[in-house]
Amino acid sequence: METKKPVEKKETKTVSKSEKSINLLLKNRGFDKHQIISENTKELTVAFGYEKHNHSELIIHNFSKKTNETVIVDGEASFDEFVVKVKEYLKKD
């Protein structure tokens, strides 16, 4: 007599629009660090950078137009310093 194994339910992970955009940039541009600065239904603003290189970029992704715009590039500060600078700059506006 054979015993039937219970059918395992596969968990499907839904990936948000933001996660898709971030993952695509991480893959295509080779960034290894990122931090979301702001997010709403129209735009996603993310700081991207590299662990071992002082090169960081602030990129705004427009969901409806499906475009990315690099608004700030910094080659001097570490990624963490860049994120602090960006947040302080955006507070002033």
C-alpha positions as CSV (number, residue, x, y, z in Angstrom):
1,M,0.0,0.0,0.0
2,E,1.4,3.3,-1.1
3,T,1.2,6.4,1.1
4,K,0.6,9.7,-0.6
5,K,2.9,12.5,0.3
6,P,1.1,15.7,1.2
7,V,1.2,18.3,-1.5
8,E,3.4,21.2,-0.5
9,K,2.0,24.6,-1.3
10,K,4.5,26.8,-3.0
11,E,4.7,30.3,-1.5
12,T,4.5,32.9,-4.2
13,K,6.3,36.1,-3.3
14,T,4.8,39.2,-4.8
15,V,7.4,41.7,-5.7
16,S,6.4,45.3,-5.5
17,K,7.0,47.9,-8.3
18,S,9.6,49.5,-6.1
19,E,11.5,46.2,-5.5
20,K,11.4,45.4,-9.3
21,S,12.9,48.8,-10.1
22,I,15.6,48.5,-7.5
23,N,16.5,45.0,-8.4
24,L,16.8,45.9,-12.1
25,L,19.2,48.8,-11.3
26,L,21.2,46.7,-8.9
27,K,21.6,44.0,-11.6
28,N,22.1,46.3,-14.7
29,R,24.4,48.9,-13.1
30,G,26.3,46.6,-10.7
31,F,25.5,48.6,-7.5
32,D,25.8,46.6,-4.3
33,K,24.2,49.1,-1.9
34,H,21.0,51.0,-1.9
35,Q,18.6,52.9,0.4
36,I,15.2,54.2,-0.4
37,I,15.0,57.9,0.3
38,S,11.4,58.5,-0.6
39,E,8.5,56.7,-2.3
40,N,5.0,57.5,-3.4
41,T,2.6,56.2,-6.1
42,K,4.3,58.2,-8.8
43,E,8.0,58.1,-8.0
44,L,10.7,56.2,-6.2
45,T,13.8,58.0,-5.0
46,V,16.8,55.7,-4.2
47,A,20.4,56.2,-3.3
48,F,22.6,53.6,-5.0
49,G,26.3,53.0,-4.4
50,Y,29.1,50.6,-4.1
51,E,30.6,49.0,-0.9
52,K,34.2,49.5,-1.8
53,H,34.1,52.5,-4.1
54,N,33.3,56.1,-3.4
55,H,30.7,56.4,-6.2
56,S,27.1,57.0,-5.4
57,E,24.0,58.1,-7.3
58,L,20.6,59.4,-6.4
59,I,18.1,58.0,-8.9
60,I,14.5,58.9,-9.3
61,H,12.3,56.2,-11.0
62,N,9.0,57.4,-12.5
63,F,6.6,54.5,-12.4
64,S,4.2,55.7,-15.1
65,K,6.9,56.7,-17.6
66,K,9.1,53.8,-16.6
67,T,12.1,56.1,-16.7
68,N,15.2,56.5,-14.4
69,E,16.7,59.9,-13.9
70,T,20.1,60.3,-12.1
71,V,19.9,63.6,-10.2
72,I,23.0,63.5,-8.1
73,V,26.4,61.8,-8.6
74,D,29.1,61.8,-5.9
75,G,32.5,60.3,-6.3
76,E,34.0,61.5,-3.1
77,A,31.9,60.5,-0.2
78,S,31.3,56.9,1.0
79,F,27.8,55.5,0.4
80,D,26.7,56.2,4.0
81,E,28.0,59.7,3.9
82,F,26.2,60.3,0.6
83,V,22.9,59.1,2.1
84,V,23.3,61.5,5.0
85,K,24.1,64.4,2.6
86,V,21.1,63.6,0.4
87,K,18.7,63.4,3.4
88,E,20.0,66.7,4.8
89,Y,19.7,68.4,1.4
90,L,16.1,67.1,0.9
91,K,15.1,68.3,4.4
92,K,16.0,71.9,3.3
93,D,13.5,71.9,0.4
